Amino acid sequence: MEEIQQSIIEKLHPSIRKLINERGWNKLTDIQELSIPYILSGNNVLIMAPTGEGKTEAALLPVLSMLLNNLQNPVDVLYITPMKALINDIHKRISWWAEKLGFKVSKKHGDTPASERTKRIKQVPNILITTPESLEIDLDWAPKFRQFYKNVKYVIIDELHELLSSKRGAQLLLLLERLRYISDYDFQRIGLSATIGSPKKALDLLSGSSKREKQVISVDFSKEYKFEVKYINEENEDPWLIVAKTLTQTIEKPSLVFVNSRYIAERVKHSLETIGAKDIFVHHSSVSAQLREEAENRLKQGELSAIVCTKTLELGIDVGSVKKVIQIRSPGKVSNLIQRVGRSGHISGGLSIGDIISIGPIDFAEAISEASLAKRSFVENDIINDAPIDVIAKEILGFTLGEGPTDLNVIYDVFSQSPIFKMNNKQFNELIKYMQQNGVIKNEDGIISPGNTFYKIWKFKSKDQMKAWWSRSFSEFFTTIPEKDVFIVKNGDDTIGYVDSIYVYRNLRIGDVIRLAGGSWEIKRIDDMNGRIDVIPSSGIAEIPLWKGEGAKRNQVISKQFLRVVMGEIPNDITIDKNGLYELSKIKENYVKNKVTIDENKIIYEQHDGEHIFIYPIGSGAAEAIALILINKASKIEGLNVYYRPSFYGFSINVGNQNPFELIKSINVENLYEELNEALNKSPYLYQTLREIQLHLGKIGSIDEEKDQFLIEEAKRQVINDYLDIEGAKAFLKLLVSNEIKIINLNSGNPSPLAQGILELPAVRPWIQDLAIKIGRLLENNSLTIFEIADILELAEKTIENKLKDMRKPEYNDMRVVRFLDVDEDEYRWTLLKSLDNIVGSDEFRSYFTPKKADEPLRVYIRISPQSKPKEYIITPKFLMERLEDLEKLLPEEIYELRITSAYEYGTREDSNILHYFVNIKSLKPLILNAATYIEKKQIRRFF
């Protein structure tokens, strides 16, 4: 073994060998020993090894050796890392080797000082450390430095698994082909990664157009993990206080404490402050870079006991030697658990210690399942399959910014070199046509350049100088990481805080109670047009547990392992809380008592309080897909009050008076994609995704279902890829409808424990984004009944009625509506306030506003506000026609309530009382004339 090591070391340049001795290394790690020969041979490689195995040096040392043996012409090496927070650490690590050999090392990211960025032009580095976003900036917008990229001979990509699971990976792969387009070399591509689900696929994507040989290099991932799963009873008055106390008892200085969202990070922070815990810092994306760096340094220097963090510290940022990693609630993905716990014992062959603090028996069983799968080296396959169209659109724009006006065939040919680019020529031309339609590009005989809309969206201004919601700082163009879309939460004029829009779309509705800024608040209004939630203080008894809905999409493998744990298959190589095991035994006992075992050979069905629960190891994506289809079918009859709760081990649905099994039978399983495509129109995820992608395709303003079909279809495709599992859903539905699997109808009075777990999840409700705009378009210079609008939009009448009532208010501006009586059909019609004059003057409706008895008196009651008393006026139609301004002088522009009745009747007859709310003064005359015409006609009918 030592002879093999020595022979490999001797392949390196003598100066490298000297530095290895200076570093005090006795030997190479296994991954270094395996990697160096392949890299020296010029192969594109994917290097896979656990944290702490020296992957960086495995790539760096042979590359430096080759640089020493050949003519250097900067930039020689491009080192790309997914997080700018990693760059300082990597810069120090690479500089130790490279600068001793006479190479210049530079870094470039968003926080790099301007002086340092300028310096790299005067002293071009041999090695440039950067992020995908900074590479994008250089290729798009840095012509002086861009010329040096033609010299790149080696590209090293760190944390490749992290990049290839998101749009940033697609962006980077297309950037590599753009780099190859300007480069003089078929540069060598080296990927560094933790365990990855499909290594060959990852290497093929990385290699792209390169003609070099390819090699996957990996070592045994059976690193020693020591897991302990702790249990906290979620029925405690405040389980988060118990979490905080458990945390302080569990931490071994220094520790990293991982949570699954910023929301949880802040809850844990609040609870830690409540119990007076010290020397623990919170670290997530909303914390400033300066404070994050301070926390990292203080932990490294031993001044902090722990940092509570999200994914921000999941990767290899140097925080020193971490003794223990603590995960609060199961992360949902085994790969995340492995990566996070791997931050402790951060040396080759070191023991990684990870505690999982679970809340409640469901979370406890899931934590055991994920720890067990981690011990068996299972990892999800999360590599992206193709480049999303918004990423391609952005790269088209970037190409033309960097190269100037460019033949679209050249762009297509360059992108086609990457296997991540799956568009055929026809699809590519459709994208070009749509971008041209939006004005974000100009297409002059096949020559593409940025259009006027591009410069409308991305501006060299700060955010506070931009008025339109779609205006963006130019720096945002270069990233695929979406800015968090939030709703502002207001109590009167006071700002309580902000809630991520996806929570609003998915879970929150009027009457719900949320916890924010240390208090509980009842939602009174959700204004989706302006991104505002109005609230009032609440006791918080029915608080929506948003934290239960967060986390990653769970794989079906996890759900199967979860049910095995629930039914008593407890692994013996994990330390497990005895109280939690006792709670799990009670769950099993509950099912045994009902003569039921839960496994993948049967579906458990329960019904409780209007909800239908299906328990089966289905995985999150399939559960979400099926429930969404069923809810869509039910909502056409029941309105938007239907909802579902998706879980990785089943789902529940509330479909009103509809029979869930009849709804299931009505699903066309063979055309499930079409069923899902329709259901997505009411999915909260669709509108979140549309908001994220529309600007890169140049779409500003509201989305039109016909003109923007290209955009909508792409958003749906991304939702399906990111959140849903069509094949899993299809398999489950086939089992249901074919009777191939037994359905156990469990009616034991109370919900079974697993059913209860689903019922405690936040309900996901249908969301109709821009419903006001859809209604407004129908009503412009037109009048329709509630039934007619509901029929056209395929929504329940109650949904339309509620929205129309809200749209009467002044803040809807051009979309504000008003109603009037159809005197022939005895029902209300609705139109836009701005269209009312046209309706009144039209041949079709003029007679509805023309009473024949101009001198017939009316009693008109007007209330200025909800608190004021109504004031009575006796008015005739003739008075309105001749002296309207006299009445208008007495009234404000906005009236809360307008009630009209015959002067000879005192409101005892319902049909003689016409009520309107939120009335603008401009509509006062036509509404009173309409009421007069209606009352007159009713009196004639009664007489005859």
Beta strands, then each sheet from edge to edge (+ up, - down):
strand 1: 44-48
strand 2: 77-80
strand 3: 105-108
strand 4: 127-130
strand 5: 154-157
strand 6: 188-193
strand 7: 214-218
strand 8: 225-232
strand 9: 255-258
strand 10: 280-283
strand 11: 306-309
strand 12: 324-328
strand 13: 352-359
strand 14: 406-407
strand 15: 441-444
strand 16: 447-450
strand 17: 458-459
strand 18: 472-473
strand 19: 486-491
strand 20: 494-500
strand 21: 513-516
strand 22: 519-527
strand 23: 532-537
strand 24: 575-576
strand 25: 602-608
strand 26: 611-615
strand 27: 643-647
strand 28: 650-654
strand 29: 742-745
strand 30: 817-822
strand 31: 827-832
strand 32: 858-863
strand 33: 871-875
strand 34: 894-902
strand 35: 914-920
sheet 1: 3+ 4+ 2+ 5+ 6+ 1+ 7+
sheet 2: 10+ 11+ 9+ 12+ 13+ 8+ 24+
sheet 3: 14+ 16- 15+
sheet 4: 17+ 18+
sheet 5: 20+ 19- 23- 22+ 21-
sheet 6: 27+ 28- 26+ 25- 29-
sheet 7: 30+ 31-
sheet 8: 33+ 32- 34+ 35-
end
